[in-house]
Amino acid sequence: MAKINFGGVEENVVTREEFPLSKAQEVLKDETIAVIGYGVQGPGQALNQKDNGINVIVGQRKPSKSWDKAVADGFVPGETLFEIEEALERGTIICYLLSDAAQIALWPTVKKHLTPGKALYFSHGFGITYKDRTGIVPPADVDVILVAPKGSGTSLRRMFLEGRGLNSSYAIFQDATGKAEEKVISLGIAVGSGYLFPTTFQKEVYSDLTGERGTLMGAIQGIFAAQYEVLRSNGHSPSEAFNETVEELTQSLMPLVAENGMDWMYANCSTTAQRGALDWKDKFKDAVKPVFEDLYKSVATGEEAQRSIDSNSQSDYREKLEEELKEIHESEMWQAGREVRKLRPENG
């Protein structure tokens, strides 16, 4: 592992230079990686492993849209694409990439195929961390490992095809074979990680649930909506409100922040913008930090997990979800966004 200094704090990370793909291929050469589920993370992880020369098969319900997608992506029924139980039987490393609710429902089937020496792989710590609520308790004679790419499966695949990597965390919950660490790092490299940093199943799910509800999606949508509504209520047009709220941030500023950091952005904007940003940043921090503290507490106590389990396991979950998503989709802000995107030069 390489020691990297992050703002004065040293961390151990694994880079592709010190753990090259050839080493991962050697570790995994006798393994059959069974990717169970072909929805959010499944396609990106399965295809990247396949392209990296790893023996990967996909387990998916048939018939289903996901089965058809796997076929379209080049997985061959009866050779590299199987119904779930057959894939579980064939796999020596089970990549359990279904949704959290689906993992709970399928667990009795998965567990009976976890024979001694196999490995159970997750990309989210939910099922294991909240095992008292999910019932996902692996047998003691299998490895239980995690690689969590810090982004969507779509981003993982796109960055892989661009020759880049999406950073991932990794964790070991159970090392039954004594080989869990080399397996998990090899899998992290095989799925296309940029670099890998260690965590625990608990820390992964705590940070992930906080992030999704916070700056990755929940807080961002709330902040976007608040600023957009204030601008509109003060007479600004939808185009002006959307451009100042979303378009300038996502198309101009965030790529620069990603490339150079927010400190660089502060140093390279107008003096008027600098003064205003410096004056207001702490007001926003003071306003939202208590919300984040409440959020983290809700995650740590299991309240968020239970809410997800209860709502996502209901028979009419999809219908209720569509209604909630429809409200965002049909909001004026995102209707304006669709029109603004059409006017981008690359769409002309």
Phi, psi and omega in degrees: 000147177263139175268124180240138179267115178253096177059037179094354178249124180276136177230150171270129176228159177247123180256164179288342177288318182276338178230078186290165179303323181301324178290319177298318179298322179294316180297323187262008189298331181257008182263151169246114183270114180258109178273112182262113184103136183225058183246271185274300182269333187307306183300312182298313182292318181293314182293320179296318177296317179301312180293336179272010175081019179269144179282095185240137173236161181242135174248124185209151177296146177227130359277152174194161177297326180292323175300312181298322179295318179299319177297315179298331180277359175106002175278135191255119179305133180084349179241305179234002179227125184221162169292160195303313184296322179292321177296320178298321179293319184283329187286141171261336171237119183262110176272104188269090190247023173286168174298161181303317181294319180292327176299319179297315183294322185272350189308315180303324178290316181296315186301323183289345178261002180272077180282160184307136178093346177287170176236139176250120188246134177239161169242015179205138184276004189303303187301320182280315182299319181257040186299332178294336180262328184268336184079007181273094180237103184290153174296157188286345186258022174235151173285143176233114190226167183214136164231121184241096175300139183272062179169180182286162175299327177297316178295320179302314181291314182298315181292326175298313181293335177276358181083013178251182179222147176264125183298146183223151168264160176220154181207156175237119177267327184210126180244090183275333186261347186081002182240013185298321184294314181292329177294312186292322178292319178300317179294322177299319177292317184296326181280354174102029179289146174286301167219164183242137176233141185284148175209194171237164177303318182294312181296324179299313184286325178297314181291322183293312180295323177295316181296316180298318180281341182259241192291343181281324182216302187298307181294321181297314178299319179295318179293316177305310184297319181297311181294318180300315182293323177295316179296316181295320182291343177257020170093005178280146182288160176304319181297314181293317181296318181290317181298318180287335184268314189244308191298313181295321180296308188282326186268333184247306190277314184297322174300324178289322177295318179299324183280322190235343181100157180290330177298320176296318181299316178299323184281347187237024174249177181296156180297328177295315178295319178303310183299314182294318181295318179294322181290328189258344185300319182288331176296317178293318179300313181297327181287321188262341183301319177299327178294317178295324178295320176296318180299311182298320178298319179295324176292312186294328180278350181091001181298317180295319179299314182295322178298318178296315180299313183296315184283320186282347179264359179288146184295331180258022183304313184298319180295316179295320178298316181300324179294318179292319179291328180298324180298318177290314183302322185266002178296152181300322183301312183278339168294317176299321180299319179297322179289320179297318180298325179295334184270358176298144185306323184291345178263002183279000000 
